[in-house]
Amino acid sequence: MLLAFPQCGIQSSRVLRILQYKDKKLYRFGSRSVLIVTTKASYHFDAVFFDLDDTLYDQSEPFAYAVKHVLGDLKGISGAQLFETSRLHSQEVFAAFARGYRPTDTVYIHRMQDTFADYGIHLDDQTALKLQRVYAGNTADAMHLDPSIARALDWCSHHTNRGLGIISNGKLRGQIAKVEALGVDRWISADRIFVSDAVGVAKPKPEIFSLACRQVRADPEKSIYVGDAFALDVIGATRARLKSLWYNHRLRHAPTSHPKATWEVHTAPELYATLKSNVI
């Protein structure tokens, strides 16, 4: 192989030694040496952070799994319907996280009971709690990573200056288990997963977004947050000066009293296409 460095007056096929350290490579030709410094490409965005629940996976899938596992098949009622109804009864859960507290078993029991009561089904406390625990059990068989989401993660990991992260409300152990079950740890390591239970602040407070940016050394104004919940994700990210991509796959209405998301998409392929065209 012929190596030429005309600016140094060197042209030789005899490379005696090549030394490399990080982005520096030293070629030695007898008594002559040439130091080559390669620099990483600079991209428009520093980091892209993702929500976890109902963003990186469809949260109705583990809910439907829990219903079938505990109650069997319910005629005329789908797991997706029950999940949507459960969101209407989740105010106490979200409020607890927003205050920096873990929801109690009683809160989760009431959510399950109120959800099924809307369909004329009575659940005792024991059954309601069992449903919650199976639902929160992070069973790998009950969730999957959409191929378009995987492509989005892969694209952003290669086209940002500081890489990826996750910002999520919940319990650290459970959220880490979900990341591993989905295989998302291929792109995002545990030290880049910021969970309200561990950091002491929850979405939509801007402090959790700011903390994540500081930890990965990303400029908030050059970072993006991707999430499905307008009140938690879009509002929180906007207050912390991040760009927001609202993954509105449940086709919910945005409150008119708040600023719009930077981007809004409704399907996983749209999410991938939007990130690919902007994260460059």
TINU-973326 format. One record per residue (C-alpha): residue number from 1; residue in one letter; y, z, x. Coordinates in pm, 1 decimal, padded with zeros to 6 digits, m for minus. Example, Ala and Ser with C-alpha at 12.3 -4.5 7.8 and 13.67 -1.06 7.14 Angstrom:
% TINU-973326
+-----+---+----------+----------+----------+
|   k | r |        Y |        Z |        X |
+-----+---+----------+----------+----------+
|   1 | a | m00450.0 |  00780.0 |  01230.0 |
|   2 | s | m00106.0 |  00714.0 |  01367.0 |
+-----+---+----------+----------+----------+
% end
This chain:
% TINU-973326
+-----+---+----------+----------+----------+
|   k | r |        Y |        Z |        X |
+-----+---+----------+----------+----------+
|   1 | m |  00000.0 |  00000.0 |  00000.0 |
|   2 | l |  00339.8 | m00102.7 |  00141.9 |
|   3 | l |  00621.0 |  00149.3 |  00094.9 |
|   4 | a |  00974.5 |  00038.1 |  00163.8 |
|   5 | f |  01296.1 |  00240.6 |  00183.6 |
|   6 | p |  01546.6 | m00025.5 |  00299.2 |
|   7 | q |  01842.2 |  00213.2 |  00276.7 |
|   8 | c |  01671.0 |  00418.6 |  00548.0 |
|   9 | g |  01544.5 |  00123.9 |  00751.7 |
|  10 | i |  01179.6 |  00212.2 |  00680.8 |
|  11 | q |  00904.3 | m00026.1 |  00577.1 |
|  12 | s |  00548.3 |  00079.7 |  00647.5 |
|  13 | s |  00196.5 |  00082.7 |  00509.3 |
|  14 | r |  00108.1 |  00386.7 |  00719.7 |
|  15 | v |  00207.9 |  00703.3 |  00537.4 |
|  16 | l |  00099.9 |  00993.6 |  00751.8 |
|  17 | r |  00157.0 |  01263.6 |  00492.0 |
|  18 | i |  00300.7 |  01321.0 |  00146.7 |
|  19 | l |  00429.1 |  01666.9 |  00057.6 |
|  20 | q |  00527.9 |  01746.7 | m00302.5 |
|  21 | y |  00701.1 |  02049.5 | m00456.9 |
|  22 | k |  00807.7 |  02036.3 | m00823.3 |
|  23 | d |  01036.0 |  01732.9 | m00852.2 |
|  24 | k |  01062.8 |  01664.5 | m00477.5 |
|  25 | k |  00830.7 |  01439.4 | m00274.1 |
|  26 | l |  00851.5 |  01404.8 |  00105.6 |
|  27 | y |  00707.2 |  01093.0 |  00268.8 |
|  28 | r |  00642.3 |  01118.6 |  00645.4 |
|  29 | f |  00618.0 |  00806.4 |  00863.8 |
|  30 | g |  00553.0 |  00924.5 |  01215.8 |
|  31 | s |  00878.7 |  01088.0 |  01323.2 |
|  32 | r |  01067.5 |  00960.2 |  01019.5 |
|  33 | s |  01073.7 |  01128.2 |  00679.0 |
|  34 | v |  01217.8 |  01032.6 |  00340.7 |
|  35 | l |  01281.1 |  01291.4 |  00068.6 |
|  36 | i |  01262.4 |  01154.5 | m00285.7 |
|  37 | v |  01394.7 |  01369.8 | m00569.3 |
|  38 | t |  01288.9 |  01273.6 | m00917.7 |
|  39 | t |  01483.7 |  01411.8 | m01212.0 |
|  40 | k |  01361.3 |  01464.0 | m01566.0 |
|  41 | a |  01519.7 |  01244.2 | m01830.8 |
|  42 | s |  01799.8 |  01407.6 | m02028.1 |
|  43 | y |  01763.5 |  01388.5 | m02405.2 |
|  44 | h |  02013.4 |  01426.7 | m02686.2 |
|  45 | f |  01851.6 |  01744.6 | m02826.2 |
|  46 | d |  01751.7 |  02056.1 | m02636.4 |
|  47 | a |  01488.0 |  02191.8 | m02875.2 |
|  48 | v |  01322.0 |  02144.4 | m03212.1 |
|  49 | f |  01203.3 |  02456.0 | m03395.0 |
|  50 | f |  00964.5 |  02450.3 | m03690.4 |
|  51 | d |  00894.8 |  02682.6 | m03978.9 |
|  52 | l |  00523.1 |  02757.1 | m04015.9 |
|  53 | d |  00421.8 |  02833.5 | m04374.7 |
|  54 | d |  00437.6 |  02531.2 | m04606.5 |
|  55 | t |  00592.2 |  02323.5 | m04327.9 |
|  56 | l |  00329.9 |  02281.3 | m04056.7 |
|  57 | y |  00060.6 |  02306.0 | m04324.9 |
|  58 | d |  00043.5 |  02289.6 | m04704.4 |
|  59 | q |  00043.4 |  02651.6 | m04815.5 |
|  60 | s | m00111.9 |  02567.0 | m05151.3 |
|  61 | e | m00440.2 |  02484.4 | m04976.1 |
|  62 | p | m00526.2 |  02838.9 | m04860.8 |
|  63 | f | m00402.0 |  02970.2 | m05198.4 |
|  64 | a | m00641.7 |  02738.2 | m05382.4 |
|  65 | y | m00918.5 |  02841.0 | m05140.7 |
|  66 | a | m00857.3 |  03209.9 | m05217.7 |
|  67 | v | m00864.1 |  03150.1 | m05594.1 |
|  68 | k | m01192.7 |  02960.7 | m05576.9 |
|  69 | h | m01347.9 |  03211.5 | m05337.2 |
|  70 | v | m01255.6 |  03517.2 | m05546.2 |
|  71 | l | m01245.2 |  03387.5 | m05904.6 |
|  72 | g | m01443.7 |  03065.2 | m05894.9 |
|  73 | d | m01331.8 |  02747.7 | m06071.5 |
|  74 | l | m01064.1 |  02801.0 | m06337.4 |
|  75 | k | m01076.9 |  02533.5 | m06604.1 |
|  76 | g | m00749.6 |  02355.7 | m06667.1 |
|  77 | i | m00561.8 |  02531.9 | m06386.1 |
|  78 | s | m00528.7 |  02391.6 | m06036.4 |
|  79 | g | m00471.3 |  02586.9 | m05720.0 |
|  80 | a | m00151.4 |  02392.6 | m05662.4 |
|  81 | q | m00019.9 |  02500.0 | m06005.4 |
|  82 | l | m00098.2 |  02862.3 | m05934.0 |
|  83 | f |  00068.1 |  02843.5 | m05595.2 |
|  84 | e |  00387.9 |  02698.5 | m05743.3 |
|  85 | t |  00390.4 |  02976.0 | m06002.5 |
|  86 | s |  00338.9 |  03237.9 | m05732.7 |
|  87 | r |  00659.8 |  03117.5 | m05564.1 |
|  88 | l |  00847.4 |  03216.2 | m05880.7 |
|  89 | h |  00713.5 |  03570.3 | m05842.1 |
|  90 | s |  00778.8 |  03605.5 | m05468.8 |
|  91 | q |  01129.8 |  03750.1 | m05478.6 |
|  92 | e |  01009.3 |  04098.4 | m05377.0 |
|  93 | v |  00811.7 |  03954.3 | m05085.1 |
|  94 | f |  01102.0 |  03746.8 | m04955.3 |
|  95 | a |  01346.4 |  04034.4 | m05007.9 |
|  96 | a |  01131.3 |  04268.9 | m04798.7 |
|  97 | f |  01118.6 |  04025.3 | m04508.0 |
|  98 | a |  01492.4 |  03960.8 | m04536.7 |
|  99 | r |  01552.6 |  04335.8 | m04499.0 |
| 100 | g |  01326.6 |  04349.4 | m04195.7 |
| 101 | y |  01036.6 |  04525.7 | m04372.7 |
| 102 | r |  00676.1 |  04430.9 | m04430.2 |
| 103 | p |  00593.3 |  04387.2 | m04800.7 |
| 104 | t |  00358.3 |  04659.0 | m04921.7 |
| 105 | d |  00018.9 |  04600.0 | m05079.6 |
| 106 | t |  00176.5 |  04696.2 | m05412.1 |
| 107 | v |  00429.6 |  04413.4 | m05382.2 |
| 108 | y |  00153.4 |  04162.0 | m05313.7 |
| 109 | i | m00059.3 |  04298.1 | m05599.0 |
| 110 | h |  00227.6 |  04258.3 | m05844.7 |
| 111 | r |  00289.0 |  03901.2 | m05729.3 |
| 112 | m | m00072.4 |  03802.4 | m05792.8 |
| 113 | q | m00085.3 |  03981.5 | m06126.9 |
| 114 | d |  00240.7 |  03827.6 | m06249.5 |
| 115 | t |  00128.8 |  03481.4 | m06136.3 |
| 116 | f | m00198.9 |  03490.4 | m06327.1 |
| 117 | a | m00041.8 |  03662.6 | m06628.3 |
| 118 | d |  00160.1 |  03342.5 | m06680.8 |
| 119 | y | m00174.6 |  03173.7 | m06755.6 |
| 120 | g | m00308.3 |  03454.7 | m06973.0 |
| 121 | i | m00535.9 |  03596.0 | m06702.0 |
| 122 | h | m00539.4 |  03969.4 | m06631.9 |
| 123 | l | m00613.9 |  04084.9 | m06276.7 |
| 124 | d | m00688.9 |  04444.7 | m06188.4 |
| 125 | d | m00535.6 |  04586.3 | m05871.9 |
| 126 | q | m00853.2 |  04548.2 | m05665.1 |
| 127 | t | m00900.2 |  04180.7 | m05752.1 |
| 128 | a | m00533.6 |  04101.8 | m05698.7 |
| 129 | l | m00539.2 |  04260.8 | m05353.1 |
| 130 | k | m00860.6 |  04079.9 | m05261.6 |
| 131 | l | m00697.0 |  03749.8 | m05357.6 |
| 132 | q | m00400.1 |  03828.6 | m05135.2 |
| 133 | r | m00620.0 |  03920.9 | m04839.0 |
| 134 | v | m00832.1 |  03606.7 | m04862.7 |
| 135 | y | m00515.9 |  03398.6 | m04905.5 |
| 136 | a | m00360.8 |  03557.9 | m04596.6 |
| 137 | g | m00685.6 |  03540.6 | m04399.5 |
| 138 | n | m00584.9 |  03225.7 | m04209.9 |
| 139 | t | m00923.8 |  03062.6 | m04266.0 |
| 140 | a | m00931.5 |  02743.8 | m04060.0 |
| 141 | d | m01131.6 |  02568.2 | m04334.8 |
| 142 | a | m00847.2 |  02631.7 | m04580.1 |
| 143 | m | m00564.3 |  02462.2 | m04388.6 |
| 144 | h | m00511.2 |  02148.5 | m04186.4 |
| 145 | l | m00242.3 |  01978.3 | m03982.5 |
| 146 | d | m00119.7 |  01654.4 | m04137.3 |
| 147 | p | m00147.8 |  01363.3 | m03887.9 |
| 148 | s |  00221.6 |  01279.8 | m03934.9 |
| 149 | i |  00317.8 |  01640.0 | m03854.4 |
| 150 | a |  00102.3 |  01620.3 | m03541.8 |
| 151 | r |  00279.9 |  01299.4 | m03439.1 |
| 152 | a |  00616.9 |  01465.4 | m03497.6 |
| 153 | l |  00519.8 |  01760.4 | m03277.0 |
| 154 | d |  00397.3 |  01529.0 | m03005.7 |
| 155 | w |  00708.5 |  01310.6 | m03015.7 |
| 156 | c |  00951.0 |  01601.5 | m03006.6 |
| 157 | s |  00762.4 |  01775.3 | m02726.2 |
| 158 | h |  00818.7 |  01469.8 | m02507.4 |
| 159 | h |  01177.0 |  01389.8 | m02612.4 |
| 160 | t |  01361.8 |  01722.9 | m02592.2 |
| 161 | n |  01508.0 |  01902.6 | m02293.8 |
| 162 | r |  01366.0 |  02248.5 | m02372.0 |
| 163 | g |  01065.7 |  02169.0 | m02591.5 |
| 164 | l |  00946.4 |  02316.3 | m02920.4 |
| 165 | g |  00929.0 |  02652.5 | m03093.0 |
| 166 | i |  00837.2 |  02821.1 | m03420.9 |
| 167 | i |  01063.6 |  03056.9 | m03618.7 |
| 168 | s |  00881.2 |  03227.4 | m03904.4 |
| 169 | n |  00891.9 |  03526.5 | m04134.2 |
| 170 | g |  00570.7 |  03726.8 | m04144.1 |
| 171 | k |  00336.7 |  03934.8 | m03931.4 |
| 172 | l |  00294.5 |  03828.8 | m03569.4 |
| 173 | r | m00084.0 |  03850.0 | m03552.6 |
| 174 | g | m00130.3 |  03650.3 | m03871.2 |
| 175 | q |  00116.2 |  03379.2 | m03772.8 |
| 176 | i | m00037.3 |  03339.6 | m03427.6 |
| 177 | a | m00380.3 |  03305.5 | m03591.7 |
| 178 | k | m00248.0 |  03026.1 | m03815.5 |
| 179 | v | m00099.0 |  02842.5 | m03517.9 |
| 180 | e | m00434.4 |  02858.8 | m03338.9 |
| 181 | a | m00631.4 |  02756.1 | m03649.4 |
| 182 | l | m00408.0 |  02450.4 | m03691.0 |
| 183 | g | m00427.2 |  02361.0 | m03321.5 |
| 184 | v | m00049.8 |  02377.9 | m03290.9 |
| 185 | d | m00083.1 |  02586.9 | m02973.7 |
| 186 | r | m00142.3 |  02252.4 | m02804.7 |
| 187 | w |  00233.8 |  02198.5 | m02828.6 |
| 188 | i |  00378.1 |  02547.8 | m02875.9 |
| 189 | s |  00273.4 |  02846.9 | m02666.0 |
| 190 | a |  00277.2 |  03205.2 | m02795.2 |
| 191 | d |  00597.2 |  03293.5 | m02607.4 |
| 192 | r |  00780.3 |  03030.6 | m02813.1 |
| 193 | i |  00673.4 |  03171.2 | m03150.1 |
| 194 | f |  00939.9 |  03397.8 | m03301.8 |
| 195 | v |  00813.0 |  03603.1 | m03595.9 |
| 196 | s |  01032.2 |  03839.4 | m03796.7 |
| 197 | d |  00784.4 |  04127.4 | m03772.0 |
| 198 | a |  00797.7 |  04114.1 | m03391.6 |
| 199 | v |  01164.6 |  04040.3 | m03326.5 |
| 200 | g |  01308.0 |  04275.0 | m03590.3 |
| 201 | v |  01514.4 |  04021.6 | m03784.0 |
| 202 | a |  01414.3 |  03767.5 | m04047.3 |
| 203 | k |  01533.1 |  03437.2 | m04185.4 |
| 204 | p |  01784.0 |  03354.2 | m04324.6 |
| 205 | k |  01976.9 |  03580.6 | m04086.5 |
| 206 | p |  02122.2 |  03362.5 | m03811.7 |
| 207 | e |  02027.3 |  03615.9 | m03544.3 |
| 208 | i |  01662.2 |  03506.2 | m03539.6 |
| 209 | f |  01763.1 |  03143.9 | m03479.8 |
| 210 | s |  02009.8 |  03244.5 | m03208.9 |
| 211 | l |  01747.5 |  03461.4 | m03039.8 |
| 212 | a |  01498.7 |  03174.1 | m03031.6 |
| 213 | c |  01756.1 |  02942.0 | m02877.6 |
| 214 | r |  01843.2 |  03196.8 | m02610.2 |
| 215 | q |  01479.0 |  03254.8 | m02524.3 |
| 216 | v |  01408.5 |  02885.9 | m02460.8 |
| 217 | r |  01756.3 |  02830.7 | m02310.4 |
| 218 | a |  01859.1 |  02577.1 | m02574.1 |
| 219 | d |  02209.0 |  02510.3 | m02704.0 |
| 220 | p |  02202.3 |  02580.4 | m03083.0 |
| 221 | e |  02432.7 |  02286.1 | m03147.8 |
| 222 | k |  02182.6 |  02061.4 | m02969.5 |
| 223 | s |  01880.6 |  02200.2 | m03154.3 |
| 224 | i |  01707.0 |  02122.6 | m03484.3 |
| 225 | y |  01525.3 |  02348.2 | m03729.4 |
| 226 | v |  01261.7 |  02199.7 | m03961.6 |
| 227 | g |  01163.4 |  02396.6 | m04270.9 |
| 228 | d |  01070.2 |  02372.1 | m04638.6 |
| 229 | a |  01273.4 |  02658.2 | m04791.4 |
| 230 | f |  01640.7 |  02577.6 | m04839.9 |
| 231 | a |  01757.3 |  02937.7 | m04880.3 |
| 232 | l |  01571.0 |  03065.0 | m04574.9 |
| 233 | d |  01558.6 |  02764.3 | m04345.3 |
| 234 | v |  01855.2 |  02537.7 | m04409.3 |
| 235 | i |  02108.1 |  02812.0 | m04475.4 |
| 236 | g |  01989.4 |  03027.3 | m04186.8 |
| 237 | a |  01980.1 |  02742.0 | m03935.9 |
| 238 | t |  02320.3 |  02613.6 | m04045.2 |
| 239 | r |  02478.9 |  02957.8 | m04002.0 |
| 240 | a |  02334.3 |  02969.2 | m03648.9 |
| 241 | r |  02486.6 |  02624.5 | m03575.6 |
| 242 | l |  02155.7 |  02435.7 | m03557.3 |
| 243 | k |  02099.9 |  02100.2 | m03724.2 |
| 244 | s |  01861.0 |  02131.9 | m04019.3 |
| 245 | l |  01585.1 |  01905.4 | m04145.9 |
| 246 | w |  01483.3 |  02011.7 | m04496.4 |
| 247 | y |  01118.0 |  01921.2 | m04555.4 |
| 248 | n |  01150.1 |  01923.6 | m04933.3 |
| 249 | h |  00796.8 |  01811.8 | m05017.3 |
| 250 | r |  00798.3 |  02028.6 | m05331.2 |
| 251 | l |  01102.1 |  01836.1 | m05461.9 |
| 252 | r |  01313.9 |  02143.8 | m05526.8 |
| 253 | h |  01686.0 |  02134.0 | m05606.9 |
| 254 | a |  01929.9 |  02250.0 | m05343.0 |
| 255 | p |  02196.1 |  02502.4 | m05447.6 |
| 256 | t |  02530.1 |  02327.5 | m05486.5 |
| 257 | s |  02724.0 |  02622.9 | m05343.0 |
| 258 | h |  02593.5 |  02569.8 | m04988.5 |
| 259 | p |  02633.4 |  02293.7 | m04729.9 |
| 260 | k |  02375.0 |  02018.0 | m04735.6 |
| 261 | a |  02095.0 |  01990.7 | m04484.5 |
| 262 | t |  02156.6 |  01752.3 | m04196.1 |
| 263 | w |  01855.1 |  01552.5 | m04314.1 |
| 264 | e |  01627.9 |  01580.1 | m04618.4 |
| 265 | v |  01279.2 |  01429.3 | m04639.6 |
| 266 | h |  01001.1 |  01455.1 | m04897.2 |
| 267 | t |  00684.3 |  01348.4 | m04717.5 |
| 268 | a |  00521.1 |  01410.4 | m04378.7 |
| 269 | p |  00556.5 |  01042.3 | m04274.6 |
| 270 | e |  00928.7 |  01061.3 | m04358.0 |
| 271 | l |  00957.4 |  01377.8 | m04149.0 |
| 272 | y |  00799.2 |  01205.4 | m03850.8 |
| 273 | a |  01012.9 |  00893.6 | m03890.6 |
| 274 | t |  01334.3 |  01096.7 | m03916.6 |
| 275 | l |  01259.0 |  01300.1 | m03605.3 |
| 276 | k |  01147.8 |  00993.5 | m03410.9 |
| 277 | s |  01469.2 |  00807.1 | m03490.7 |
| 278 | n |  01698.2 |  01101.2 | m03408.3 |
| 279 | v |  01521.6 |  01296.6 | m03133.8 |
| 280 | i |  01572.1 |  01050.3 | m02848.7 |
+-----+---+----------+----------+----------+
% end
